[in-house]
Amino acid sequence: MAAEVVGLLRARGETVATAESLTAGAVGALLAGVPGASAVLRGGLIVYATELKHSLAGVSADLLAEHGAVHPDVAAQLASGARDRCGATWGLGLTGVAGPDPQDGVPPGVVHIGVAGVSPVGGPSVEVSSVTLSGDRHRVRVASVITALELLRARLLVPVG
């Protein structure tokens, strides 16, 4: 999946950046493992701590205070923040609870993934997908990485214009 995403980005002349919480840089690391990734991977922000979501990725402090770190709007702002702060065409933002314990009342397995990029009609757009994944901490994190790449791949397959 990572190789396909890198290939699609290269073919479109576009780039990607990440802001990752529960995956702690795993999406960026997987992309970086693909030969030629340097042409498309701008960088990534590991924003595991809640305050870093605000200071590094630009997530609204009010949003974090009101809803906590695991919320669809946080994923959207993480994605936009990664895109904007790293100067990329696309941004991925991941937040969720890997487990084994709930976080701020959110059960393990709940994950929100934001994809910020170009809408099919041009101009910026942000889409968020919320999923509930099963399994232990490792499985939730791995499934989150795969899901994020699948979501980006789906967006890259839609022609712009």
N, C-alpha and C positions, 0 to 999 in steps of 0.2 A: 504494500500500500504506500509506504513512504517513497519508494522509487517512482511509483506512478505519479504521486503528487509533485515530486521534484520535476519529473518530465513534463507534466502539464504546465507547471509554472514557467519552466524554461521555454516551452513552445509559445506561451503567451507573452513572454518578456516581462513577467511579473515576479514579485517578491513576497515573502511572508515573515512575520515575527510572532512570537508567542508571549503570553503572560499566563503563567501556570502556578496554580496553588497546589491542589492535591497531587498533581503529577510531578511537581518539583523539577521541571525541566526535561522530562522524559520525551515529550513531543519534539522539542528542539533537538535533543540528542539523537532521536531516531532519524529525523530528517538529515542531520549533520553526518550520519553514517553512510549516506548515499553519495557515491561519486558524482561530482558536479554540483553538490548542494551549495557550495560557496557562491554560485551565481544567483541563487534564489533565497537563501536563508539570511535575513538581515540580522537577527539576534533574538534574544529572549529575556524575559524578566521572570525570575523566580520570586513569587510574592506569597510565600507560605504564611508569613505573619500578617495578620489583618491590617496593621498600620502601613505595611509596605504596599498593599493594594492601593492605598491612597497616595502615599508619597512617591512611589515609583511608577505606578500605572495610571494614576489620576482618577481612581474611583472616588466618587463623591463621599466625603466623610459623613454627611448626613444620611446617605443611603446605607452606609455600613452601620451607623449608629441605630438606624430605624429597623433594618431588616437583617443585619448580621452579614457575615462574609459569604454565606451560601444562599444565593438568591439569583434568579434569572437576570435581573438588571445589573448585578455585579458582574456576571459573565459577559454581558454586552459591553459594559464599560471597560472591562479588562481587555476584550478584543479590540475595541477602538483605541484604547491606550497603547497597546502593543503596536498596532498599526501606525499610529500617529507619532509616538515617541521614538520608534525605530525607523521611521521613514519608509515603511513597506506598503505594498499594494493591499495586502491582506493581513489581518490580525486574528489570532486564535486566543480566546480567553477561557480558561478552565477553572471552575471552582466546584467543590463538592465535599462529601464526607466519605473517606475511604474506610473508616471504621478502626477498631471494632466498636467504639462508643459513639453515641450521637454527639452532634455539635450544635449548641444553641437550639436544641429541640428538633434538629433535623436528623433523621435516621441515617445510618450507614447505607451507602449505595446511591444516595441522591446526588446527581451530578448535573451541572448546568454548563453548557458549552456555547460560547459566542463565536460567531464568525463575522468579522467586519471586513468589508471589501467593496466590490463594485457591483451594483445592481445590474440585472440584464438590460435595463434601459439606459444605463449609464448613471453616474453619480454614486455617492457613498450609500452603503446600506449595512445594517447589522441584523443578523438573525440569531436567535437563541434556541437551542434544543435542550430540553430537560429530560433526563432519563433516570430510571431507577435500575441499578445494576446489582446483580447478586454475586455472592462469593465472599471470600476473605479479602483483607486489605490489598494484597497483591493483585488479586483478580480484578478488583474494582479499579485499581490504578491502570492496569494493562488495558482493560476494556475501555476506560476513559480515553486513553491515547488512541486506540484504534477507532473509536467513535469520532473523535475530533478529526482525524485524518480522513475518515469516510465523509464527514460533513463538508470539509474543505474540498475534497475530490468532487463531490456532487456539485458544488458551486462552480468549480473550475470547468466542469463539462458543459455548463450553460453558456452559449455564446453571448457576447456583449454587443449591443447595438440594436 
